[in-house]
Amino acid sequence: MLAQGQENNLRKDPSFIEKALFAGDLEEAGYDARVIQDALNVNRSHTSHMRKVRDAFPREVLERIGAAPSIGWKRWYELAVRVLDRKIDVLSVHPGPFPEGSTSDERFAAWQKALPLSETAKPERAETGKASLRIAAQDGSALGEIDLTKGTLSFRPSARQRDFAKWLHMNAEPAFRRLHEEFLSQSTKKD
C-alpha cells in the first residue's frame, strides 16, 4: 500500500480529497501515521487536516462530491470545522442528485451553498444599517430574505414562496419556540 501511495503521487497529482480518502484507507488497515505521511508525501499537520475532513464527512458524501481538484485543503478544512462545530447532518444537506454533467468542483460549491444558514452567506450591510440574509432551501431555490434592523427582525419571502409564508405565519409560534430552544441549547454549550 505504501508503494501504491507513492506511485499514485508520482503518476498523477491527486486532489486533497483523494489523498484524504487514501489516508483513511491506510489508517483503517492499521498503518502508522508516519507510514501514511511517507506514502502521501505530507506532513503531520496535513494528515491532521485530512482526518478532520474525514471526521466531518462520511465517505459516501466525499465520493458523491468527487475529487474537486480545484478545491484546496484549506477550503475543505474550513468547511469541515464549520460542519463539526455546528453539528450539521451532512447527509441531509444535499440529498438530491447534483445537476447532470456537473464537475466535482461545481458539486463542492453546490453542497457548500446548500448548507443551512451557511456562514458563506454573510449578511449584507446596506447603507441604512440594515443587515439582510438571503435564505435558500436545500435545493438552492430562494426562500426569501431575513432583515435585522436595530432590534427588529423581519422575513420577506420570495415571490414563489407565498404558500410557505402563509404556513410560517400559521406555525410561527411553535417554529420560533423550536428556534429559541436551539438557540438556548447552543448558548449554554458555549458558556
N, CA and C of each residue as an Amber inpcrd file, in Angstrom:
protein
   573
   0.8240000  -1.2010000   0.0000000   0.0000000   0.0000000   0.0000000
   0.8610000   1.2560000   0.0000000   1.9530000   1.1900000   0.7490000
   2.8660000   2.3360000   0.7910000   3.3740000   2.6370000  -0.6140000
   3.7980000   1.5920000  -1.3170000   4.3030000   1.7680000  -2.6840000
   3.2050000   2.3130000  -3.5940000   1.9730000   1.8340000  -3.4020000
   0.8490000   2.3110000  -4.2150000   0.6340000   3.8080000  -4.0030000
   0.6910000   4.2450000  -2.7620000   0.5170000   5.6640000  -2.4590000
   1.6020000   6.5120000  -3.0860000   2.8520000   6.0460000  -2.9710000
   3.9560000   6.8010000  -3.5610000   3.8500000   6.8290000  -5.0820000
   3.4720000   5.6880000  -5.6660000   3.3170000   5.6120000  -7.1240000
   2.1940000   6.5310000  -7.6050000   1.0670000   6.5300000  -6.8820000
  -0.0510000   7.4000000  -7.2620000   0.3420000   8.8710000  -7.1980000
   1.1230000   9.2320000  -6.1830000   1.5670000  10.6230000  -6.0580000
   2.4760000  11.0230000  -7.2120000   3.3050000  10.0790000  -7.6810000
   4.2150000  10.3770000  -8.7790000   3.4910000  10.3890000 -10.1230000
   2.5560000   9.4480000 -10.3130000   1.8640000   9.2940000 -11.5880000
   0.9240000  10.4570000 -11.8760000   0.1720000  10.8650000 -10.8820000
  -0.7400000  11.9910000 -11.0590000  -0.7240000  12.8160000  -9.7900000
  -1.2450000  14.0000000  -9.8720000  -1.2920000  14.8630000  -8.6980000
  -2.6760000  14.7130000  -8.0790000  -2.8340000  13.7890000  -7.1160000
  -4.1670000  13.5800000  -6.5400000  -4.6330000  14.8070000  -5.7610000
  -5.9360000  14.9960000  -5.7520000  -6.5150000  16.1210000  -5.0180000
  -6.4300000  15.8540000  -3.5190000  -6.7120000  16.8840000  -2.7550000
  -6.7100000  16.7490000  -1.2980000  -7.6520000  15.6360000  -0.8470000
  -8.8440000  15.5800000  -1.4260000  -9.8280000  14.5800000  -1.0070000
  -9.3890000  13.1780000  -1.3920000  -8.8050000  13.0220000  -2.5640000
  -8.2990000  11.7020000  -2.9530000  -7.2350000  11.2340000  -1.9670000
  -6.3530000  12.1450000  -1.5760000  -5.3300000  11.8020000  -0.5860000
  -5.9620000  11.5040000   0.7730000  -6.9500000  12.2990000   1.1570000
  -7.6010000  12.1010000   2.4580000  -8.2860000  10.7380000   2.5200000
  -8.9620000  10.3450000   1.4470000  -9.6290000   9.0390000   1.4210000
  -8.6060000   7.9090000   1.4730000  -7.5110000   8.0560000   0.7420000
  -6.4680000   7.0340000   0.7570000  -5.8280000   6.9520000   2.1440000
  -5.5910000   8.1050000   2.7630000  -5.0330000   8.1150000   4.1240000
  -5.9720000   7.3960000   5.0830000  -7.2780000   7.5990000   4.9130000
  -8.2560000   6.8980000   5.7440000  -8.2050000   5.3980000   5.5370000
  -8.0490000   4.9730000   4.2790000  -7.9230000   3.5400000   3.9840000
  -6.6920000   2.9590000   4.6750000  -5.5910000   3.6990000   4.6250000
  -4.3630000   3.2370000   5.2700000  -4.5290000   3.1690000   6.7860000
  -5.1750000   4.1860000   7.3690000  -5.4260000   4.1740000   8.8170000
  -6.2590000   2.9630000   9.2110000  -7.3400000   2.7170000   8.4420000
  -8.2140000   1.5790000   8.7350000  -7.4810000   0.2530000   8.5880000
  -6.4910000   0.2120000   7.7070000  -5.7040000  -1.0070000   7.5200000
  -4.6610000  -1.1710000   8.6270000  -4.5540000  -0.1740000   9.5180000
  -3.6670000  -0.2840000  10.6660000  -2.2850000   0.3040000  10.4790000
  -2.0790000   1.0540000   9.4170000  -0.7640000   1.6460000   9.1960000
  -0.5180000   2.8050000  10.1520000   0.7260000   2.9490000  10.5400000
   1.1730000   4.0060000  11.4350000   1.1140000   5.3600000  10.7190000
   0.8970000   6.4160000  11.4850000   0.7760000   7.7640000  10.9220000
   2.0030000   8.1480000  10.1000000   3.1880000   7.7770000  10.5760000
   4.4130000   8.1280000   9.8530000   4.4730000   7.4300000   8.4830000
   3.9990000   6.2020000   8.4320000   3.9670000   5.4630000   7.1650000
   3.0140000   6.1530000   6.1900000   1.8690000   6.5840000   6.7060000
   0.8800000   7.2770000   5.8720000   1.4650000   8.5830000   5.3380000
   2.1430000   9.3200000   6.2060000   2.7610000  10.5770000   5.7810000
   3.7950000  10.3340000   4.6850000   4.5890000   9.2690000   4.8400000
   5.5850000   8.9400000   3.8180000   4.9130000   8.5210000   2.5150000
   3.8450000   7.7310000   2.6200000   3.1510000   7.2440000   1.4190000
   2.5720000   8.3950000   0.6070000   2.0830000   9.4060000   1.2970000
   1.4320000  10.5280000   0.6130000   2.3310000  11.7500000   0.4740000
   3.5370000  11.6420000   1.0410000   4.4800000  12.7530000   0.9980000
   3.8630000  14.0250000   1.5890000   3.2910000  13.8810000   2.7950000
   2.6870000  15.0070000   3.5080000   3.2080000  15.0210000   4.9420000
   3.0450000  16.1560000   5.6080000   3.4940000  16.2560000   6.9930000
   2.3600000  15.9090000   7.9670000   2.7060000  15.8920000   9.2430000
   1.7380000  15.5220000  10.2820000   0.5440000  16.4650000  10.3200000
   0.7920000  17.7420000  10.1390000  -0.2870000  18.7270000  10.1440000
  -1.2850000  18.4460000   9.0220000  -0.7580000  18.0920000   7.8580000
  -1.6350000  17.8290000   6.7090000  -2.4830000  16.5720000   6.9370000
  -1.8970000  15.5460000   7.5520000  -2.7010000  14.3460000   7.8390000
  -3.7620000  14.6560000   8.8910000  -3.4640000  15.5810000   9.7830000
  -4.4620000  16.0040000  10.7700000  -5.6340000  16.6990000  10.0810000
  -5.3430000  17.5450000   9.0940000  -6.4070000  18.2050000   8.3250000
  -7.2520000  17.1670000   7.5890000  -6.5930000  16.1780000   7.0260000
  -7.3160000  15.1190000   6.3130000  -8.2560000  14.3730000   7.2510000
  -7.7620000  14.0760000   8.4350000  -8.5770000  13.3460000   9.4150000
  -9.7960000  14.1740000   9.8260000  -9.6120000  15.4790000  10.0110000
 -10.7210000  16.3630000  10.3900000 -11.8020000  16.3380000   9.3020000
 -11.3880000  16.3900000   8.0460000 -12.3490000  16.3610000   6.9360000
 -13.0700000  15.0150000   6.9090000 -12.3340000  13.9310000   7.1130000
 -12.9840000  12.6020000   7.1250000 -13.9220000  12.4610000   8.3180000
 -13.5970000  13.1060000   9.4360000 -14.4930000  13.0800000  10.6020000
 -15.7920000  13.8250000  10.3100000 -15.7020000  14.8880000   9.5260000
 -16.8750000  15.7230000   9.2420000 -17.7710000  15.1250000   8.1690000
 -17.1720000  14.4310000   7.2070000 -17.9270000  13.9480000   6.0500000
 -17.8240000  12.4390000   5.9100000 -18.9570000  11.7510000   5.8770000
 -18.8990000  10.3160000   5.5840000 -18.3200000  10.1010000   4.1830000
 -17.7010000   8.9710000   3.9960000 -17.0850000   8.6460000   2.7070000
 -18.0720000   8.8280000   1.5520000 -19.3320000   8.4090000   1.7610000
 -20.3100000   8.4960000   0.6670000 -20.5190000   9.9380000   0.2090000
 -20.4590000  10.8980000   1.1330000 -20.6060000  12.3090000   0.7570000
 -19.3800000  12.7610000  -0.0330000 -18.1960000  12.3900000   0.4480000
 -16.9680000  12.7700000  -0.2540000 -16.9380000  12.1740000  -1.6570000
 -17.3810000  10.9300000  -1.7870000 -17.3870000  10.2900000  -3.1020000
 -18.4520000  10.8900000  -4.0150000 -19.6020000  11.3030000  -3.4490000
 -20.6320000  11.9680000  -4.2680000 -20.1140000  13.2850000  -4.8210000
 -19.3970000  14.0250000  -3.9930000 -18.8430000  15.3040000  -4.4430000
 -17.7220000  15.0450000  -5.4470000 -16.8230000  14.1390000  -5.1100000
 -15.7380000  13.7910000  -6.0190000 -14.4300000  14.4730000  -5.6780000
 -13.4640000  14.3190000  -6.5730000 -12.0890000  14.7640000  -6.3320000
 -11.9620000  16.2630000  -6.0800000 -12.7670000  17.0620000  -6.7220000
 -12.7370000  18.5260000  -6.5720000 -11.3020000  19.0550000  -6.5830000
 -10.6000000  18.8610000  -7.7060000  -9.1760000  19.2000000  -7.7400000
  -8.8530000  20.6760000  -7.5250000  -9.7740000  21.5630000  -7.8290000
  -9.5030000  22.9980000  -7.6370000  -9.7740000  23.4610000  -6.2100000
 -10.3900000  22.6040000  -5.4100000 -10.7130000  22.9590000  -4.0250000
  -9.5510000  22.4940000  -3.1560000  -8.7920000  23.4060000  -2.6640000
  -7.6200000  23.0590000  -1.8640000  -7.9830000  22.5760000  -0.4640000
  -6.9540000  22.1410000   0.2420000  -7.1620000  21.5880000   1.5780000
  -7.8030000  22.6100000   2.5070000  -7.4490000  23.8840000   2.3500000
  -7.9290000  24.9020000   3.2900000  -9.4470000  25.0480000   3.2320000
 -10.0210000  25.0760000   2.0180000 -11.4790000  25.2110000   1.8980000
 -12.1850000  23.9780000   2.4530000 -11.6400000  22.7890000   2.1720000
 -12.2250000  21.5690000   2.7290000 -12.1550000  21.5980000   4.2580000
 -10.9990000  21.9910000   4.7780000 -10.7940000  22.0080000   6.2230000
 -11.7250000  23.0110000   6.9000000 -11.8280000  24.2210000   6.3500000
 -12.7160000  25.2360000   6.9340000 -14.1680000  24.7650000   6.9190000
 -14.5630000  24.1100000   5.8360000 -15.9190000  23.5780000   5.7470000
 -16.1310000  22.4770000   6.7840000 -15.1410000  21.6140000   6.9610000
 -15.2340000  20.5320000   7.9430000 -15.3650000  21.0850000   9.3560000
 -14.5830000  22.0980000   9.6740000 -14.6530000  22.7120000  11.0040000
 -16.0460000  23.2860000  11.2350000 -16.5940000  23.9740000  10.2330000
 -17.9340000  24.5550000  10.3490000 -18.9790000  23.4570000  10.5650000
 -18.8670000  22.3830000   9.7960000 -19.8190000  21.2680000   9.9060000
 -19.7480000  20.6450000  11.2990000 -18.5420000  20.4160000  11.7940000
 -18.3840000  19.7980000  13.1110000 -18.8250000  20.7380000  14.2290000
 -18.4600000  22.0170000  14.1410000 -18.8480000  22.9850000  15.1710000
 -20.3610000  23.1420000  15.2610000 -21.0220000  23.1340000  14.1030000
 -22.4790000  23.3410000  14.0700000 -23.2650000  22.0360000  14.1710000
 -22.5250000  20.9120000  14.2270000 -23.1600000  19.5870000  14.3170000
 -24.1910000  19.3940000  13.1950000 -23.7820000  19.7130000  11.9890000
 -24.6590000  19.6240000  10.8220000 -24.7460000  18.1740000  10.3570000
 -25.9530000  17.7240000  10.0700000 -26.1660000  16.3950000   9.4990000
 -25.8300000  16.4770000   8.0140000 -24.6090000  16.1030000   7.6700000
 -24.1390000  16.3000000   6.2990000 -24.8960000  15.4570000   5.2790000
 -25.4690000  14.3480000   5.7120000 -26.2150000  13.5100000   4.7700000
 -27.5020000  14.1770000   4.3080000 -27.9990000  15.1260000   5.0830000
 -29.2470000  15.7910000   4.7130000 -29.0270000  17.1350000   4.0100000
 -27.7870000  17.5620000   3.8810000 -27.5250000  18.8830000   3.3060000
 -27.8940000  18.9480000   1.8300000 -27.4740000  17.9940000   1.0590000
 -27.7710000  17.9980000  -0.3840000 -28.2290000  16.5930000  -0.7580000
 -29.4480000  16.2130000  -0.3310000 -29.8950000  14.8340000  -0.5190000
 -30.2140000  14.4630000  -1.9630000 -30.5640000  15.4380000  -2.7740000
 -30.9310000  15.1500000  -4.1590000 -29.7140000  14.9880000  -5.0480000
 -29.9440000  14.5840000  -6.2900000 -28.8160000  14.4380000  -7.2120000
 -28.2590000  15.7980000  -7.6220000 -26.9790000  15.7990000  -7.9230000
 -26.3550000  17.0090000  -8.4540000 -26.7520000  17.1380000  -9.9220000
 -26.7000000  18.3460000 -10.4630000 -27.0350000  18.5160000 -11.8820000
 -26.1540000  17.6200000 -12.7620000 -26.7610000  17.0100000 -13.7450000
 -26.0260000  16.1180000 -14.6390000 -24.9130000  16.8810000 -15.3450000
 -23.7620000  16.2530000 -15.4140000 -22.6220000  16.8600000 -16.0890000
 -21.8400000  17.8440000 -15.2420000 -22.2400000  18.0340000 -13.9790000
 -21.5070000  18.9870000 -13.1370000 -20.1530000  18.4000000 -12.7510000
 -19.1670000  19.2690000 -12.6690000 -17.8290000  18.8380000 -12.2630000
 -17.8010000  18.6560000 -10.7480000 -16.7730000  17.9920000 -10.2690000
 -16.6630000  17.8040000  -8.8210000 -16.4730000  19.1430000  -8.1110000
 -15.7940000  20.0900000  -8.7440000 -15.6560000  21.4210000  -8.1490000
 -17.0220000  22.1010000  -8.0400000 -17.8510000  21.9400000  -9.0620000
 -19.2070000  22.5080000  -9.0370000 -20.0740000  21.8010000  -7.9940000
 -19.8760000  20.4930000  -7.8310000 -20.6380000  19.7600000  -6.8070000
 -20.2390000  20.2200000  -5.4060000 -18.9410000  20.4800000  -5.1970000
 -18.4890000  21.0200000  -3.9150000 -19.1880000  22.3490000  -3.6450000
 -19.1870000  23.2330000  -4.6450000 -19.8060000  24.5590000  -4.4860000
 -21.3010000  24.4330000  -4.2110000 -21.9780000  23.5100000  -4.9050000
 -23.4190000  23.3170000  -4.6930000 -23.6800000  22.7840000  -3.2910000
 -22.8440000  21.8580000  -2.8330000 -23.0250000  21.2910000  -1.4960000
 -22.8000000  22.3770000  -0.4490000 -21.7440000  23.1670000  -0.6230000
 -21.4360000  24.2390000   0.3260000 -22.5660000  25.2630000   0.3600000
 -23.1100000  25.5990000  -0.7990000 -24.1930000  26.5820000  -0.8770000
 -25.4550000  26.0720000  -0.1860000 -25.6450000  24.7560000  -0.1890000
 -26.8460000  24.1690000   0.4020000 -26.7810000  24.0720000   1.9230000
 -25.6440000  24.3960000   2.5140000 -25.5300000  24.3410000   3.9790000
 -26.5850000  25.2280000   4.6240000 -27.2520000  24.7430000   5.6570000
 -28.2690000  25.5640000   6.3190000 -27.6460000  26.7850000   6.9900000
 -28.2250000  27.9460000   6.6970000 -27.7340000  29.2200000   7.2450000
 -26.2200000  29.2720000   7.2120000 -25.6800000  28.9170000   6.0990000
 -24.2450000  28.8160000   5.9140000 -23.5550000  30.1290000   6.2190000
 -22.4020000  30.0340000   6.8520000 -21.6230000  31.2350000   7.1340000
 -21.0440000  31.8120000   5.8550000 -21.1290000  31.0310000   4.7420000
 -20.6440000  31.5730000   3.4810000 -21.5860000  32.6540000   2.9800000
 -22.8230000  32.6660000   3.4840000 -23.7980000  33.6930000   3.0960000
 -23.8680000  34.7320000   4.2030000 -22.8290000  35.5240000   4.2900000
 -22.7680000  36.5350000   5.3460000 -23.8040000  37.6230000   5.0810000
 -24.3840000  38.1630000   6.1500000 -25.3490000  39.2450000   5.9590000
 -24.7150000  40.4150000   5.2130000 -25.4880000  41.0020000   4.3270000
 -25.0160000  42.1660000   3.5810000 -25.5070000  43.4210000   4.2900000
 -24.6000000  44.3480000   4.5250000 -24.9680000  45.5940000   5.1940000
 -25.3160000  46.6410000   4.1580000 -26.4960000  47.1430000   4.2680000
 -26.9030000  48.2480000   3.3940000 -26.5120000  49.5470000   4.0770000
 -26.5820000  50.6270000   3.3500000 -26.2160000  51.9190000   3.9180000
 -27.1550000  52.3150000   5.0490000 -28.3260000  51.7270000   5.1200000
 -29.2920000  52.0760000   6.1560000 -28.9460000  51.4440000   7.4970000
 -27.8940000  50.6130000   7.5560000 -27.5680000  49.9260000   8.7960000
 -28.3470000  48.6350000   8.9450000 -29.0470000  48.2480000   7.9020000
 -29.8480000  47.0300000   7.9260000 -28.9900000  45.8720000   7.4270000
 -29.0710000  44.7260000   8.1090000 -28.3710000  43.5270000   7.6680000
 -29.3850000  42.5820000   7.0420000 -29.1270000  42.1540000   5.8020000
 -30.0220000  41.2280000   5.1120000 -29.3140000  39.9040000   4.9070000
 -30.0480000  38.8300000   5.0830000 -29.5150000  37.4890000   4.8870000
 -30.4340000  36.7520000   3.9360000 -29.8870000  36.3390000   2.7930000
 -30.6770000  35.5590000   1.8410000 -30.7550000  34.1300000   2.3400000
 -31.9580000  33.5730000   2.3350000 -32.1760000  32.2070000   2.7940000
 -32.5440000  31.3560000   1.5920000 -31.8870000  30.1940000   1.4800000
 -32.1690000  29.2800000   0.3760000 -32.6310000  27.9380000   0.9230000
 -33.4840000  27.2680000   0.1680000 -33.9220000  25.9140000   0.5060000
 -32.7700000  24.9550000   0.2110000 -32.9170000  23.7000000   0.6360000
 -31.8570000  22.7280000   0.4040000 -31.5650000  22.5300000  -1.0740000
 -32.5540000  22.7310000  -1.9300000 -32.3230000  22.5770000  -3.3720000
 -31.7080000  23.8240000  -3.9980000 -31.4360000  24.8430000  -3.1860000
 -30.8140000  26.0670000  -3.6670000 -31.7870000  27.1590000  -4.0690000
 -33.0870000  26.8460000  -4.1320000 -34.0660000  27.8680000  -4.5210000
 -34.2400000  28.8850000  -3.3910000 -34.5180000  30.1190000  -3.7690000
 -34.6330000  31.2040000  -2.7920000 -35.9110000  31.0740000  -1.9790000
 -35.7680000  31.1370000  -0.6550000 -36.9330000  31.1810000   0.2310000
 -37.3160000  32.6220000   0.5260000 -36.3250000  33.4810000   0.6270000
 -36.5880000  34.8800000   0.9280000 -35.3920000  35.5150000   1.5970000
 -35.6370000  36.6180000   2.2820000 -34.5840000  37.3320000   2.9930000
 -35.0380000  37.6490000   4.4030000 -34.0860000  37.5920000   5.3110000
 -34.3260000  37.9980000   6.6940000 -33.5740000  39.3050000   6.9000000
 -34.2610000  40.2960000   7.4210000 -33.6590000  41.6010000   7.6880000
 -33.5820000  41.8220000   9.1920000 -32.4650000  42.3720000   9.6280000
 -32.2840000  42.7390000  11.0290000 -31.9400000  44.2160000  11.0720000
 -32.8020000  45.0030000  11.6960000 -32.6070000  46.4430000  11.8070000
 -32.8650000  46.8660000  13.2410000 -31.8150000  47.2510000  13.9490000
 -31.9400000  47.7690000  15.3150000 -33.0450000  47.0980000  16.1230000
 -32.8800000  45.8150000  16.3650000 -33.8250000  45.1060000  17.2220000
 -35.0640000  44.5780000  16.5330000 -35.2290000  44.8240000  15.2500000
 -36.3950000  44.3290000  14.5190000 -35.9400000  43.2790000  13.5150000
 -36.5900000  42.1300000  13.5530000 -36.2900000  41.0420000  12.6360000
 -37.5050000  40.8190000  11.7470000 -37.2970000  40.7750000  10.4350000
 -38.4260000  40.5330000   9.5300000 -38.0080000  39.5610000   8.4360000
 -38.9940000  38.8320000   7.9310000 -38.7670000  37.8700000   6.8570000
 -39.5700000  38.2960000   5.6400000 -38.9050000  38.4010000   4.5050000
 -39.5780000  38.7220000   3.2450000 -39.4570000  37.5140000   2.3370000
 -40.5680000  36.7820000   2.1430000 -40.4940000  35.5890000   1.2930000
 -40.2990000  35.9630000  -0.1730000 -39.6660000  35.0650000  -0.9160000
 -39.5570000  35.2990000  -2.3570000 -40.9420000  35.1100000  -2.9690000
 -41.1400000  35.6250000  -4.1600000 -42.4590000  35.6030000  -4.8050000
 -43.0000000  34.1900000  -4.9630000 -42.1220000  33.2290000  -5.1580000
 -42.5650000  31.8410000  -5.3550000 -42.8280000  31.1140000  -4.0420000
 -42.6400000  31.7720000  -2.9280000 -42.7770000  31.1140000  -1.6270000
 -43.9570000  31.6510000  -0.8220000 -44.9920000  32.1010000  -1.4760000
 -46.1540000  32.6440000  -0.7550000 -46.8190000  31.5850000   0.1150000
 -46.9190000  30.3530000  -0.3880000 -47.5240000  29.2820000   0.4110000
 -46.6960000  29.0020000   1.6620000 -45.3620000  29.0210000   1.4970000
 -44.5020000  28.8250000   2.6540000 -44.6950000  29.9610000   3.6540000
 -44.8100000  31.1890000   3.1600000 -45.0140000  32.3450000   4.0420000
 -46.3130000  32.1920000   4.8300000 -47.3800000  31.7320000   4.1670000
 -48.6540000  31.5050000   4.8690000 -48.4880000  30.4240000   5.9300000
 -47.8050000  29.3440000   5.5640000 -47.5800000  28.2590000   6.5220000
 -46.7710000  28.7740000   7.7110000 -45.7170000  29.5440000   7.4320000
 -44.8810000  30.0850000   8.5030000 -45.7040000  30.9750000   9.4300000
 -46.5760000  31.7770000   8.8670000 -47.4330000  32.6390000   9.6740000
 -48.3330000  31.8010000  10.5800000 -48.9010000  30.7340000  10.0330000
 -49.8020000  29.8710000  10.8120000 -49.0520000  29.0670000  11.8770000
 -47.7770000  28.7820000  11.6360000 -46.9880000  27.9320000  12.5330000
 -45.8500000  28.6890000  13.2040000 -45.9520000  29.9970000  13.2410000
 -44.8570000  30.8190000  13.7610000 -44.5250000  30.5030000  15.2140000
 -45.5420000  30.3630000  16.0480000 -45.2630000  30.1560000  17.4720000
 -44.4510000  28.8850000  17.7240000 -44.8830000  27.7090000  17.2580000
 -44.0610000  26.5190000  17.5120000 -42.7050000  26.5720000  16.7920000
 -42.6750000  27.1720000  15.6000000 -41.4060000  27.2640000  14.8660000
 -40.4080000  28.1270000  15.6370000 -40.8650000  29.2590000  16.1460000
 -39.9630000  30.1360000  16.8920000 -39.5910000  29.5400000  18.2480000
 -40.4870000  28.7710000  18.8450000 -40.1200000  28.0800000  20.0940000
 -38.9760000  27.1000000  19.8390000 -39.0770000  26.3350000  18.7250000
 -38.0020000  25.3900000  18.3910000 -36.6910000  26.1370000  18.1560000
 -36.7550000  27.2270000  17.4210000 -35.5480000  28.0150000  17.1730000
 -34.9700000  28.5700000  18.4740000 -35.8440000  29.0280000  19.3620000
 -35.3840000  29.5660000  20.6400000 -34.7380000  28.4710000  21.4800000
 -35.3290000  27.2870000  21.4880000 -34.7400000  26.1640000  22.2330000
 -33.3590000  25.8180000  21.6720000 -33.2400000  25.8140000  20.3510000
 -31.9440000  25.5390000  19.7270000 -30.9350000  26.6210000  20.0970000
 -31.3730000  27.8730000  20.0950000 -30.5160000  28.9840000  20.4920000
 -30.0340000  28.7910000  21.9330000 -30.9590000  28.4790000  22.8420000
 -30.5840000  28.2820000  24.2440000 -29.6230000  27.1170000  24.3910000
 -29.8830000  26.0530000  23.6680000 -29.0260000  24.8720000  23.7220000
 -27.6080000  25.2080000  23.2610000 -27.4880000  25.9470000  22.1730000
 -26.1720000  26.3210000  21.6590000 -25.4980000  27.3530000  22.5520000
 -26.2740000  28.2400000  23.1460000 -25.7090000  29.2680000  24.0230000
 -25.1110000  28.6530000  25.2710000 -25.7750000  27.6500000  25.8400000
 -25.2510000  27.0240000  27.0580000 -24.0200000  26.1940000  26.7610000
 -23.8890000  25.6630000  25.5430000 -22.7030000  24.8870000  25.1800000
 -21.4790000  25.7750000  25.0670000 -21.6780000  27.0380000  24.6740000
 -20.5590000  27.9670000  24.5140000 -20.0590000  28.4750000  25.8530000
 -20.9180000  28.4750000  26.8830000 -20.5380000  29.0150000  28.2000000
 -19.6270000  28.1180000  28.9660000
